[in-house]
Amino acid sequence: MALLPIVLLSLGFSWFLASLCVFLRDIGQIVGVLTMALMYATPIFYLVSVLPVVNQS
């Protein structure tokens, strides 16, 4: 149910950045760097029960 507003918001934001990139060419490089930084900053957690058991013998 909450997927539609998220899709519309991201679509509008991407259209805004695309129109801004026409006038300011550096926006493309800035968005690439920010996307990479946000991907590295995203915490990823796994439950201990999901991890496979490794034999260390």
PABAKE-999448 format. One record per residue: x, z, y of N, C-alpha, C, CB in turn; residue number from 1. Coordinates in steps of 0.02 Angstrom, whole numbers. Glycine has a CB too. Example, Ala and Ser with C-alpha at 12.3 -4.5 7.8 and 13.67 -1.06 7.14 Angstrom:
    n_px    n_pz    n_py   ca_px   ca_pz   ca_py    c_px    c_pz    c_py   cb_px   cb_pz   cb_py  pos
     660     390    -284     615     390    -225     660     390    -165     565     452    -224    1
     642     354    -112     684     357     -53     645     394       2     704     286     -30    2
! end
This chain:
    n_px    n_pz    n_py   ca_px   ca_pz   ca_py    c_px    c_pz    c_py   cb_px   cb_pz   cb_py  pos
      41       0     -60       0       0       0      43       0      63     -47      60       0    1
     100      33      61     143      37     119     192     -22     122     182     102     119    2
     189     -67      73     235    -122      71     221    -174     125     233    -155       3    3
     158    -187     139     140    -238     189     166    -221     259      65    -246     191    4
     158    -160     284     186    -146     351     262    -151     352     165     -77     374    5
     295    -132     298     368    -137     296     390    -209     297     396    -101     234    6
     356    -252     260     372    -323     259     360    -354     327     331    -360     205    7
     305    -337     359     290    -365     425     340    -341     478     219    -348     446    8
     359    -277     474     408    -251     521     476    -284     512     414    -175     513    9
     498    -292     451     563    -325     439     561    -398     458     583    -317     366   10
     504    -432     447     497    -501     467     501    -509     543     431    -530     441   11
     467    -465     578     469    -467     651     539    -451     678     419    -418     680   12
     572    -403     647     640    -385     668     688    -443     655     664    -322     633   13
     681    -476     599     726    -532     584     712    -591     630     718    -553     510   14
     649    -603     648     634    -656     696     662    -640     764     559    -668     700   15
     659    -577     784     687    -556     848     762    -567     848     670    -482     862   16
     796    -547     795     869    -556     792     887    -630     790     898    -520     732   17
     847    -670     755     861    -742     752     854    -774     821     814    -776     702   18
     803    -754     859     796    -783     926     849    -757     973     726    -767     953   19
     872    -696     963     925    -668    1005     992    -701     989     929    -593     996   20
    1001    -720     926    1064    -751     905    1074    -820     935    1067    -755     828   21
    1020    -852     956    1026    -918     988    1062    -912    1055     957    -949     999   22
    1050    -858    1091    1080    -849    1156    1146    -810    1153    1032    -815    1202   23
    1151    -764    1108    1211    -723    1101    1240    -733    1031    1196    -647    1114   24
    1290    -775    1025    1317    -793     960    1351    -735     923    1366    -850     968   25
    1374    -685     960    1408    -628     928    1361    -583     889    1445    -588     980   26
    1296    -590     900    1248    -549     864    1254    -560     789    1176    -564     887   27
    1268    -621     767    1275    -636     696    1331    -597     664    1287    -711     686   28
    1388    -592     696    1444    -553     670    1429    -478     672    1508    -568     708   29
    1396    -456     724    1380    -384     730    1331    -363     676    1351    -369     800   30
    1281    -405     663    1232    -389     611    1265    -387     543    1174    -440     612   31
    1312    -433     531    1348    -432     467    1388    -369     457    1393    -492     462   32
    1423    -347     509    1463    -286     504    1418    -225     497    1508    -279     566   33
    1364    -222     535    1318    -165     529    1285    -162     460    1264    -170     583   34
    1267    -219     433    1237    -220     366    1287    -194     314    1215    -291     348   35
    1349    -215     319    1400    -191     272    1411    -116     279    1466    -229     283   36
    1413     -92     341    1423     -20     353    1364      20     326    1433      -6     428   37
    1303      -4     336    1245      31     310    1242      31     234    1181       0     338   38
    1266     -22     203    1267     -23     130    1316      28     102    1284     -93     104   39
    1373      36     136    1421      86     114    1398     157     130    1489      74     146   40
    1357     165     181    1334     232     200    1273     255     161    1318     232     274   41
    1242     210     122    1182     228      84    1201     271      25    1145     164      61   42
    1173     330      20    1189     372     -39    1151     348    -100    1171     446     -24   43
    1186     346    -155    1155     327    -219    1164     385    -267    1187     261    -248   44
    1109     409    -294    1111     466    -339    1080     445    -406    1074     527    -310   45
    1110     469    -459    1084     458    -526    1068     525    -557    1134     418    -570   46
    1014     528    -594     999     588    -631    1049     596    -689     926     587    -658   47
    1066     657    -705    1114     669    -759    1085     645    -825    1132     744    -762   48
    1020     649    -833     989     628    -896     991     552    -905     917     652    -898   49
    1001     514    -852    1003     441    -857    1072     416    -877     982     410    -790   50
    1124     455    -861    1192     433    -874    1206     434    -950    1243     479    -837   51
    1244     385    -974    1259     383   -1046    1311     437   -1065    1285     314   -1065   52
    1307     459   -1126    1354     508   -1151    1417     471   -1174    1323     551   -1210   53
    1475     496   -1151    1539     463   -1168    1579     511   -1212    1579     444   -1103   54
    1601     486   -1269    1643     526   -1313    1715     521   -1289    1638     503   -1388   55
    1746     579   -1276    1815     579   -1252    1861     607   -1306    1821     620   -1187   56
    1855     582   -1365    1898     607   -1419    1954     559   -1434    1858     618   -1482   57
! end
